[in-house]
Amino acid sequence: MAQDYNEAARKWLEGDFDPETRIKVIELRNSDPAGFEDAFYKNLDFGTGGLRGLMGVGTNRMNKYTVGMATQGLANYILKHTTDDDVKVCISYDSRNNSKLFARITADVLSANGIHVFIFDNIRPTPELSYAIRKTGAIAGVMVTASHNPKEYNGYKVYWSDGAQIVRPVDKEIIEEVRKVSDPSMVKFEKGESCGEVELMGKAMDESYISDILSLSLSPEARSRHSDLKIVYSPLHGCGVRIIPECLRRLGFTNVYHVPAQDVSDGDFPTVESPNPEEPAAMKMAIEMADSKGADIVMASDPDADRLGIAVRDDEGRMVQFNGNQTASMLTYYILTRWKELGRLDGTKYCVKTIVTTQLIADICKSFGVKCYDVLTGFKWIEEIVRLNEGKAEFICGGEESYGFNVGEFVRDKDAPVACIMVAECAAWAADQGLTLFQLMQRIYKEYGYRKESMVYLVRKGKSGAEEIARLMEEMRANPPADLAGSPLVRTVDYNEPEKTGLPKSNVLQYFDEEGDVVTVRPSGTEPKIKFYFGATGDSADEKLRRFEKQFIV
């Protein structure tokens, strides 16, 4: 909600804020009027997943005050909704600048409110935080990360007792409590007689996590026969630096190469412009290492190690990067094939994908007689299906186009270590059949038909940018296109109409043409972007995607 930014800034200059913060407010006001307005024109939104934003001073920034206030609101909600004598919350953080500081502030505030805190002794992947919540019996968890966002950002993701990110109605109820904490003076920092214990988590939790996710292995014999596969792995300066190579080593893979400069945990991400494995530039150093070593596969995880990007060799020996749809489709095909061969498909198993993820996954599932759910964008919706089906049906795997994938029910979020395990094992299984991963993907296309997807976005920063994105969505809602790249429009789905979609209300539009191709439009929930997802089928799919981009972006 917009506010008088000058009045909001005055409170920071005159209130109980530390001298360094006050100096930075004055410097921002004098040097960057537009940035000053953006920093104070509203409070940083505590959305349905938590906080994410630029770091800096101001009510609309990630800083120790906004983190403390959000944590107090979370603590208030937790204490209102539990009668346990020992209320536990788990905390983890990634390698970003200030992540450790924000995690310690979170721990201090929760402890001061009488809550028992488990906090990792160093950076750990987001999926391990999800795992630890269930392992410790915690009521909630907090992961301090901005995932794959640029270095200027940080974030604060909230998880509930099932190990998944918060969803309805808990998300809205926590938001209400956070909004009630209107001033830093309302935050409890001082430890009193009733303060909660703070315990470190470390090696023991790592061992449990690694052991459980390695139990998901499906092809030990193939791994043994092809343990010499050459793999390059990069953590992109993030949390996967130790866990993922260790998982690959325990699976028996003996040729795992690192990118030494990117093994350094550094919140400035010095070797990449953006630590996002979706971006080809972020994979550049790892691919160069692969070429120098003659490696078969490149894997790179984002800073909090929940997303995975891969590159494989094509038939000409060049490294080509798979997109998230291809990786998720290939892994779904591999896992369902192995489950069928092992006699584990009995009609009660299921997979999940998001509405912006390739239909190829649904087609693969249908061919194996496996139900495939469609859910809103965001892995929390995939894991909500897992929670709702717990004890009734078994989750096999789920994926999203934005490079997230998970297998099994140990972790309730996307999981790069699990995805790495499955990619490496799938490569060994394919090699048993004389195939590379590239050739396996071509076989899948031959069996199910060629599909191609892409995503492009427009960046619109600050207050004016948010307003422009809102206007664009209003215009597209009021005036849908008559066709998609010349093919007549046959159906429009507006996810603002839950009574029609059967899904929670969401600011998303989908257009379908008579050829079965699709365009989806949605504002990003975590970045100042509006995203366009394009999906096309058939031999002319690549050309159709180019025409989609020209129609909607240029």
C-alpha positions in Angstrom: 0.0 0.0 0.0 1.4 3.4 -1.0 2.4 5.9 1.7 3.9 9.4 2.0 7.5 8.5 1.4 8.8 11.7 2.9 6.9 11.1 6.1 8.0 7.4 6.2 11.7 8.5 5.8 11.3 11.2 8.5 10.3 8.4 11.0 13.6 6.6 10.1 15.6 9.8 10.7 13.9 10.7 14.0 13.0 7.2 15.3 15.0 4.6 17.2 17.2 3.7 14.3 21.0 3.3 14.4 23.2 6.2 13.3 24.6 4.4 10.3 21.1 3.8 9.0 20.1 7.4 9.4 23.2 8.5 7.6 22.4 6.2 4.7 18.8 7.6 4.5 20.2 11.1 4.2 22.8 10.0 1.5 20.1 8.3 -0.5 17.8 11.3 -0.3 20.5 13.6 -1.6 22.0 11.4 -4.2 19.1 9.4 -5.8 15.7 11.1 -5.4 13.9 8.3 -7.5 15.6 5.6 -5.4 14.7 7.4 -2.2 11.0 7.5 -3.2 11.1 3.8 -4.2 12.7 2.9 -0.8 10.0 4.5 1.2 6.8 4.8 -0.9 5.5 1.6 0.6 6.3 -1.2 3.0 8.1 -4.2 1.5 5.4 -6.7 0.7 5.3 -9.7 2.9 3.7 -11.8 0.1 2.4 -15.3 0.0 5.9 -16.7 0.2 7.6 -14.1 2.5 9.8 -11.2 1.6 12.0 -10.5 -1.4 13.5 -7.2 -2.5 16.5 -5.0 -2.9 18.8 -4.6 0.1 19.2 -1.2 1.6 17.6 1.3 3.9 13.9 2.0 3.8 10.5 0.5 4.4 10.5 -1.1 0.9 13.9 -2.7 1.3 15.4 -5.9 2.8 17.3 -4.7 6.0 17.6 -5.7 9.6 14.5 -3.7 10.6 12.2 -5.1 7.9 13.5 -8.6 8.6 13.0 -8.1 12.4 9.4 -6.9 11.9 8.5 -9.7 9.6 9.9 -12.2 12.1 7.9 -10.7 15.0 4.7 -11.0 12.9 5.6 -14.6 12.2 6.3 -15.3 15.8 3.0 -13.7 16.8 1.2 -16.0 14.4 3.0 -19.1 15.5 2.3 -18.5 19.2 -1.4 -17.8 18.5 -1.7 -21.1 16.7 0.1 -23.6 18.9 -0.3 -25.0 22.4 3.0 -27.0 22.3 5.4 -26.5 25.2 8.3 -26.8 22.8 7.6 -24.7 19.7 10.4 -25.2 17.1 11.4 -23.3 14.0 14.3 -24.1 11.6 16.4 -21.5 9.9 18.9 -21.7 7.0 20.6 -19.1 4.8 22.6 -19.0 1.6 25.8 -17.2 0.5 24.2 -13.8 -0.3 25.4 -10.7 1.2 23.7 -10.2 4.6 22.0 -13.6 4.5 23.9 -14.7 7.7 23.0 -11.4 9.4 19.3 -11.7 8.5 19.3 -15.4 9.7 20.8 -14.4 13.1 18.3 -11.6 13.5 15.5 -14.1 12.7 16.9 -16.5 15.3 17.2 -13.8 17.9 13.7 -12.5 17.5 12.1 -16.0 17.5 14.2 -16.9 20.6 13.2 -13.7 22.4 9.6 -14.8 21.8 10.1 -18.1 23.5 10.5 -20.2 20.4 13.1 -23.0 20.1 15.3 -22.3 17.1 17.3 -24.8 15.0 19.7 -22.9 12.8 22.3 -24.3 10.4 25.9 -23.7 11.3 26.7 -22.5 7.8 25.1 -22.0 4.4 22.8 -24.9 3.4 20.5 -25.5 0.4 16.8 -24.6 0.6 15.7 -28.2 0.1 17.7 -29.2 3.2 15.8 -26.6 5.2 12.6 -28.1 4.0 13.9 -31.6 5.0 15.0 -30.4 8.4 11.6 -28.9 9.3 10.0 -32.4 9.0 12.9 -34.1 10.6 12.9 -31.9 13.8 9.1 -31.6 14.0 9.3 -27.9 13.6 6.1 -25.8 13.1 7.8 -23.6 10.6 11.0 -22.7 8.8 12.7 -19.6 7.4 15.2 -19.7 4.5 17.1 -16.4 3.9 17.7 -16.3 0.2 16.7 -14.5 -3.0 17.1 -17.6 -5.0 18.5 -16.8 -8.4 18.0 -13.0 -8.3 20.9 -10.6 -8.9 23.3 -9.8 -6.1 21.4 -6.6 -5.0 18.5 -8.7 -3.7 17.8 -10.8 -0.7 14.7 -12.6 0.6 13.0 -14.5 3.4 11.0 -17.6 2.5 8.6 -19.0 5.1 7.8 -22.7 5.3 5.2 -24.5 7.4 5.2 -27.8 9.3 4.8 -30.0 6.2 8.2 -28.6 4.9 6.5 -26.7 2.1 6.3 -23.0 1.5 3.2 -21.5 3.1 -0.1 -21.6 1.2 -3.7 -20.7 1.9 -5.0 -20.0 4.5 -1.8 -19.8 6.5 -0.1 -17.4 4.1 -2.8 -14.8 4.3 -3.1 -15.2 8.1 0.7 -14.6 8.6 0.5 -11.6 6.3 -2.1 -10.1 8.5 0.1 -10.6 11.6 3.1 -9.1 9.9 1.2 -6.0 8.8 0.2 -5.4 12.5 3.9 -4.9 13.3 4.1 -1.4 12.1 7.3 -0.2 13.9 10.6 -1.7 14.9 9.8 -0.8 18.5 7.3 -3.7 18.5 10.0 -6.3 17.8 11.3 -8.4 20.8 15.0 -8.7 20.8 15.9 -8.8 24.4 16.2 -12.3 25.8 14.2 -12.9 29.0 13.5 -15.8 31.2 11.2 -17.4 28.7 13.5 -17.1 25.7 13.8 -20.2 23.4 16.9 -22.3 23.0 19.0 -21.8 19.9 20.6 -25.0 18.6 23.0 -25.4 15.7 22.3 -28.0 13.0 25.2 -29.4 10.9 26.8 -32.7 9.9 24.1 -34.9 11.5 21.4 -33.3 9.5 23.5 -33.4 6.3 24.1 -37.1 6.7 20.4 -37.8 7.2 19.4 -35.7 4.2 22.0 -37.2 1.9 21.1 -40.7 3.0 17.4 -40.2 2.3 17.7 -38.6 -1.1 20.2 -41.1 -2.3 17.6 -43.8 -1.4 15.6 -42.5 -4.4 18.2 -44.1 -6.8 16.6 -46.3 -9.4 19.5 -47.7 -11.5 22.5 -48.8 -9.4 23.7 -51.3 -12.0 23.8 -48.7 -14.8 25.6 -46.3 -12.5 28.2 -49.0 -11.7 28.8 -49.7 -15.4 29.1 -46.0 -16.3 30.7 -44.5 -13.2 33.4 -42.9 -15.4 30.9 -40.4 -16.9 32.5 -37.0 -16.9 30.5 -34.4 -15.1 31.2 -30.7 -14.5 29.4 -29.1 -11.6 29.2 -25.5 -10.5 27.3 -24.1 -7.5 27.5 -20.5 -8.9 29.0 -19.3 -5.7 26.2 -20.8 -3.6 25.0 -23.5 -1.3 25.4 -26.6 -3.4 29.2 -26.4 -3.2 29.6 -29.4 -0.8 26.4 -31.3 -0.8 26.0 -32.0 -4.5 29.6 -33.2 -5.2 29.3 -35.4 -2.2 26.0 -36.9 -3.5 27.6 -37.6 -6.9 30.7 -39.2 -5.2 28.5 -41.5 -3.1 26.6 -42.6 -6.2 29.9 -43.8 -7.5 30.7 -41.2 -10.1 34.5 -40.8 -10.2 35.0 -38.0 -12.7 33.3 -34.9 -11.2 35.0 -31.7 -12.2 34.7 -28.4 -10.4 34.9 -24.8 -11.6 37.2 -23.5 -8.9 36.4 -19.8 -9.2 32.7 -20.6 -8.8 33.2 -22.9 -5.7 33.9 -19.7 -3.7 30.8 -18.8 -1.7 30.5 -15.1 -2.5 27.4 -12.9 -2.4 28.8 -10.6 -5.0 28.7 -13.6 -7.5 31.9 -12.2 -9.1 32.1 -14.5 -12.1 28.5 -14.0 -13.4 26.2 -11.1 -14.0 23.3 -13.1 -12.5 23.6 -16.4 -10.7 20.7 -17.9 -12.6 21.3 -21.3 -14.4 18.5 -20.3 -16.8 20.9 -17.7 -18.3 23.4 -19.1 -20.8 26.0 -16.6 -19.5 25.9 -18.2 -16.0 26.8 -21.6 -17.5 29.7 -20.2 -19.6 32.6 -21.1 -17.3 31.2 -24.6 -16.6 30.8 -25.3 -20.3 34.4 -24.1 -21.0 35.5 -26.5 -18.2 33.5 -29.3 -19.9 35.2 -28.7 -23.2 38.6 -28.7 -21.7 37.9 -32.0 -19.9 35.8 -33.6 -22.6 32.9 -33.9 -20.1 29.6 -35.4 -21.0 27.3 -33.2 -18.8 27.4 -29.8 -17.1 25.3 -29.1 -14.1 24.9 -25.7 -12.3 22.7 -24.9 -9.3 21.5 -21.5 -8.2 22.7 -19.8 -5.0 20.3 -21.6 -2.6 20.6 -24.9 -4.6 17.0 -25.5 -5.3 17.1 -25.0 -9.1 19.3 -26.9 -11.6 20.5 -26.1 -15.1 22.2 -28.7 -17.3 24.0 -28.8 -20.6 24.7 -31.9 -22.7 26.7 -32.8 -25.8 24.8 -33.0 -29.1 25.6 -35.3 -32.0 28.2 -32.9 -33.2 30.0 -32.8 -29.9 28.8 -29.3 -28.9 27.5 -28.5 -25.4 23.8 -27.4 -25.7 21.8 -26.2 -22.7 18.5 -27.8 -21.9 15.7 -25.6 -20.7 13.7 -26.4 -17.6 10.9 -28.0 -19.6 13.3 -30.4 -21.3 15.1 -31.4 -18.1 11.8 -32.0 -16.3 10.4 -34.0 -19.3 13.5 -36.1 -19.6 13.6 -36.9 -15.9 9.9 -37.7 -15.8 10.3 -40.1 -18.7 13.3 -41.8 -17.1 11.7 -42.1 -13.6 8.3 -43.4 -15.0 10.1 -45.9 -17.2 12.1 -47.3 -14.3 9.1 -47.3 -12.0 7.3 -49.4 -14.6 10.2 -51.8 -15.0 10.4 -52.2 -11.3 6.7 -52.9 -10.9 6.0 -49.8 -8.9 3.2 -48.3 -11.0 -0.1 -49.4 -9.6 -2.6 -46.7 -10.5 -2.2 -44.8 -7.3 0.9 -42.8 -8.1 0.9 -39.3 -9.6 3.1 -36.4 -10.9 2.5 -32.7 -10.8 3.5 -29.8 -13.1 2.6 -26.1 -13.2 0.3 -24.4 -15.7 3.3 -22.7 -17.5 5.2 -26.0 -17.8 5.3 -28.1 -21.0 2.3 -30.3 -21.8 4.9 -32.9 -22.8 5.1 -34.0 -19.1 1.3 -34.6 -19.0 1.5 -36.6 -22.3 4.3 -38.8 -20.8 2.3 -39.4 -17.7 -0.8 -40.3 -19.6 1.2 -42.9 -21.6 2.2 -44.6 -18.4 -1.3 -44.4 -16.9 -0.1 -41.9 -14.2 -2.2 -39.0 -13.1 -0.7 -35.6 -13.7 -2.0 -32.6 -11.8 -1.8 -29.0 -13.2 -1.2 -26.3 -10.5 -0.4 -22.6 -10.4 3.1 -21.3 -10.9 5.4 -21.9 -7.9 6.6 -25.1 -6.4 4.6 -24.5 -3.2 1.5 -25.5 -5.3 3.1 -28.7 -6.4 3.8 -29.6 -2.8 0.3 -28.6 -1.7 -0.9 -31.5 -3.9 1.6 -33.8 -2.1 0.2 -32.7 1.3 -3.4 -33.2 0.2 -2.6 -36.7 -1.1 -0.5 -37.8 1.8 -1.5 -41.2 3.0 -3.8 -41.7 0.0 -1.5 -41.7 -3.1 2.2 -41.6 -3.7 4.0 -38.6 -5.3 6.5 -39.7 -8.0 8.0 -36.4 -9.2 7.1 -32.9 -10.2 8.6 -30.1 -12.2 8.3 -26.6 -13.4 9.7 -24.7 -16.4 11.8 -22.4 -14.2 14.4 -25.2 -13.6 12.8 -26.7 -10.5 12.3 -30.5 -10.0 11.8 -32.9 -7.1 11.4 -36.6 -6.6 9.7 -38.3 -3.6 8.4 -36.9 -0.4 11.4 -36.3 1.8 11.7 -32.7 0.6 8.7 -30.5 0.0 10.2 -28.0 -2.4 12.3 -28.1 -5.6 15.6 -29.8 -4.9 18.8 -29.3 -7.0 20.7 -32.1 -5.2 17.9 -34.6 -6.0 17.8 -33.3 -9.6 21.5 -33.7 -9.9 21.3 -37.3 -8.7 18.6 -38.1 -11.2 20.3 -36.4 -14.1 23.6 -38.3 -13.5 21.8 -41.6 -13.0 19.6 -41.0 -16.1 22.8 -40.4 -18.1 24.2 -43.7 -17.0 20.9 -45.5 -17.8 20.8 -43.9 -21.2 24.4 -44.9 -21.8 23.4 -48.5 -21.1 21.2 -48.2 -24.2 23.9 -46.5 -26.2 22.4 -43.1 -25.9 23.5 -39.7 -24.7 21.1 -37.4 -22.9 20.7 -35.4 -26.0 19.8 -38.5 -28.0 17.4 -39.6 -25.2 15.6 -36.2 -25.5 15.3 -36.7 -29.3 13.8 -40.2 -28.7 11.2 -38.7 -26.4 10.3 -36.1 -29.0 10.0 -38.8 -31.6 7.6 -40.8 -29.4 5.5 -37.9 -28.1 5.9 -35.2 -30.8 8.2 -32.2 -30.9 7.4 -29.4 -28.5 9.3 -26.2 -27.8 8.8 -23.6 -25.1 10.4 -20.3 -24.3 10.0 -17.5 -21.9 10.8 -13.8 -22.3 10.1 -10.9 -20.0 10.0 -7.2 -19.8 11.7 -5.5 -16.8 9.9 -2.5 -15.3 11.5 -1.3 -12.1 10.3 0.8 -9.2 6.9 2.3 -8.5 6.3 3.4 -12.1 7.3 0.0 -13.3 4.8 -1.8 -11.0 2.1 0.5 -12.3 3.0 -0.1 -15.9 2.9 -3.9 -15.4 -0.5 -3.6 -13.8 -1.7 -1.5 -16.8 -0.4 -4.1 -19.2 -2.3 -6.9 -17.5 -5.5 -4.8 -17.5 -5.2 -4.1 -21.2 -4.6 -7.7 -22.1 -7.5 -8.8 -19.9 -9.8 -6.3 -21.6 -8.5 -6.8 -25.1 -7.3 -10.4 -25.8 -5.6 -11.0 -29.1 -7.7 -12.3 -32.0 -5.0 -14.8 -32.9 -1.6 -16.3 -31.9 0.8 -15.6 -34.7 -2.0 -16.0 -37.3 -3.7 -19.0 -35.7 -7.2 -18.2 -34.5 -7.7 -17.9 -30.7 -10.1 -20.6 -29.5 -9.9 -20.2 -25.7 -8.8 -17.7 -23.0 -8.3 -18.7 -19.4 -8.2 -16.0 -16.8 -6.9 -17.3 -13.5 -8.4 -14.3 -11.7 -11.6 -16.4 -12.0 -11.1 -19.3 -9.6 -14.7 -20.4 -10.0 -13.8 -21.3 -13.6 -10.3 -22.7 -13.2 -10.7 -24.6 -10.0 -7.4 -23.1 -8.8 -6.7 -20.3 -6.4 -7.1 -16.8 -7.8 -3.9 -15.6 -9.6 -3.1 -12.8 -11.9 -2.4 -15.0 -14.9 -3.8 -15.1 -18.5 -3.5 -18.0 -20.9 -4.4 -17.9 -24.6 -4.8 -21.1 -26.7 -5.0 -21.2 -30.5 -6.6 -23.8 -32.7 -3.2 -25.5 -33.3 -3.0 -26.3 -29.6 -0.3 -23.8 -28.9 -0.3 -21.5 -25.9 0.8 -18.1 -24.6 0.7 -17.4 -20.9 1.2 -13.9 -19.4 1.9 -13.2 -15.7 3.7 -10.6 -13.6 6.6 -12.2 -11.6 5.9 -12.6 -7.9 9.6 -12.0 -7.0 11.1 -9.6 -9.5 10.0 -6.4 -11.3 9.1 -8.3 -14.5 6.1 -9.3 -16.6 6.7 -12.8 -18.1 5.5 -14.2 -21.4 5.6 -18.0 -21.7 5.3 -19.4 -25.2 4.6 -23.1 -26.1 4.4 -24.5 -29.6 4.2 -28.0 -31.2 5.2 -29.7 -34.4 8.0 -29.2 -36.9 7.4 -25.4 -37.2 7.5 -24.9 -33.4 10.7 -22.9 -33.3 9.5 -20.5 -36.0 6.1 -20.2 -34.2 7.9 -19.2 -31.0 9.8 -16.4 -32.9 6.5 -15.1 -34.2 5.0 -15.2 -30.7 7.8 -13.1 -29.4 7.4 -10.6 -32.3 3.6 -10.4 -31.6 3.8 -9.9 -27.9 7.2 -8.3 -27.1 8.6 -6.4 -30.1 
